[in-house]
């Protein structure tokens, strides 16, 4: 069997794909599992030391410690008391050690009675990522809530921020 020869451009594409998958694993899988599993220490390690959170009605923490404290309050609730389902993740590498991403959020609660709609809210997450010592971390994390009440200022919040490479 002969080896497949890749062009320099194909090798660059494979490397970029690998970096995107590293970010995807952290956001689509670890982020929600650590949050809903009530592990504020591990969850906060997904963020840079000086990370910024812009979370609308949930506040605007500055720095990893404040971000960790935002999850700390939920420790009185059982693990997986609710689910933060992150879907449709879109990641664009903006440099060798920077990226931006956007995903959909569906937040449901397990605390409600079965005859009550379990959806707490829908929203859109946006992140700026940086690679530090080979590890991707969230530098700026934004959450725009769209339902049951649309967060003020979201009418045109997304139009020019992120354009898929395929459309550029």
C-alpha positions in Angstrom: 0.0 0.0 0.0 1.4 3.4 -0.9 1.4 6.4 1.3 -1.0 9.3 0.4 1.0 12.4 -0.6 -0.5 15.6 0.7 0.3 19.0 -0.6 1.6 21.8 1.7 -1.9 23.4 1.6 -3.6 20.1 2.5 -1.2 19.6 5.5 -2.1 23.2 6.7 -5.8 22.3 6.4 -5.4 19.1 8.4 -3.5 21.0 11.1 -6.2 23.7 11.2 -8.9 20.9 11.5 -7.1 19.4 14.4 -7.0 22.8 16.2 -10.7 23.3 15.6 -11.5 19.9 17.0 -9.5 20.7 20.2 -11.6 23.8 20.7 -14.8 21.9 19.8 -14.1 19.2 22.4 -13.7 21.9 25.1 -16.8 23.8 24.2 -19.3 21.2 23.0 -18.4 18.5 25.5 -16.3 19.6 28.5 -17.9 23.0 29.1 -21.4 21.7 29.7 -20.4 18.5 31.4 -18.3 20.4 33.9 -20.9 23.1 34.5 -23.9 20.8 34.8 -21.8 18.2 36.8 -21.0 21.0 39.3 -17.2 21.1 39.0 -16.4 24.8 39.3 -12.7 24.3 39.6 -12.4 22.2 36.4 -14.9 24.3 34.6 -13.1 27.6 35.4 -9.8 26.1 34.0 -11.4 26.3 30.5 -10.9 30.1 30.8 -7.8 32.2 30.8 -6.7 33.8 34.1 -7.9 37.2 32.9 -11.0 36.0 31.0 -14.1 38.2 30.6 -17.6 37.0 30.9 -20.5 39.0 29.4 -23.5 37.0 30.5 -26.4 39.5 30.5 -28.7 38.8 33.4 -26.1 36.4 35.0 -23.5 39.1 35.4 -20.2 40.1 34.0 -17.4 38.3 35.8 -13.8 39.4 35.3 -11.1 36.8 35.7 -11.0 33.1 36.3 -11.8 33.3 40.0 -15.0 35.4 39.5 -16.0 32.9 36.8 -15.5 30.0 39.1 -17.5 31.7 41.8 -20.4 32.1 39.4 -20.8 28.3 39.3 -19.9 27.8 43.0 -23.4 29.0 44.0 -25.0 26.0 42.2 -23.2 23.5 44.4 -26.3 23.2 46.6 -28.1 21.7 43.6 -27.6 18.1 42.5 -25.3 17.2 39.6 -27.1 17.5 36.3 -30.0 19.4 37.8 -30.2 21.0 34.4 -28.6 20.7 31.0 -26.8 23.4 29.0 -27.0 21.8 25.6 -24.5 23.5 23.2 -25.1 22.8 19.5 -24.3 24.0 16.0 -20.8 25.1 17.0 -19.0 27.2 14.5 -15.3 27.9 15.0 -13.0 30.1 12.9 -9.3 30.2 13.5 -8.3 33.8 13.3 -4.5 33.2 13.8 -2.1 30.6 14.9 -3.1 31.0 18.5 -6.5 32.8 18.3 -10.0 31.7 17.3 -13.6 32.8 17.6 -16.7 30.6 17.9 -20.5 30.7 18.2 -23.0 28.1 19.3 -26.6 27.7 20.2 -27.6 27.2 23.9 -30.7 25.3 25.0 -30.9 25.4 28.8 -33.4 23.0 30.4 -34.2 22.3 34.0 -34.9 18.9 35.6 -36.4 20.6 38.7 -39.7 21.3 37.0 -42.7 19.0 37.2 -43.3 16.8 34.1 -46.3 18.9 33.0 -44.2 22.1 32.9 -42.2 23.0 29.9 -38.5 22.3 30.9 -36.9 24.9 28.7 -35.4 27.7 30.8 -33.9 29.7 27.9 -32.5 29.7 24.5 -29.4 31.8 23.6 -26.3 32.1 21.6 -22.8 31.7 23.1 -19.8 33.5 21.5 -16.2 33.1 22.5 -12.8 34.4 21.7 -10.2 31.7 22.3 -6.4 31.9 22.8 -3.9 29.2 22.7 -1.6 29.3 25.8 1.3 26.8 26.0 -0.5 24.6 23.5 -3.8 24.6 25.3 -6.9 26.5 24.1 -8.7 28.7 26.6 -11.7 31.0 26.5 -10.5 34.6 26.7 -13.9 36.4 26.3 -17.2 34.6 26.7 -20.5 36.2 25.7 -24.0 34.9 26.1 -27.0 36.5 24.3 -30.3 35.3 25.6 -33.1 35.2 23.0 -36.0 33.4 24.7 -38.2 33.6 26.7 -37.2 37.3 26.7 -34.9 38.7 24.1 -31.9 40.4 25.7 -31.9 44.1 24.9 -29.2 45.0 22.3 -29.3 41.6 20.5 -31.3 42.8 17.4 -28.1 43.3 15.3 -25.5 41.8 17.6 -24.5 39.0 15.3 -24.6 40.4 11.8 -21.0 41.4 11.3 -19.1 39.5 14.0 -18.5 36.1 12.6 -18.5 35.2 8.9 -17.8 31.5 8.0 -14.7 31.1 6.0 -16.8 29.2 3.4 -18.8 32.3 2.8 -16.0 34.8 2.9 
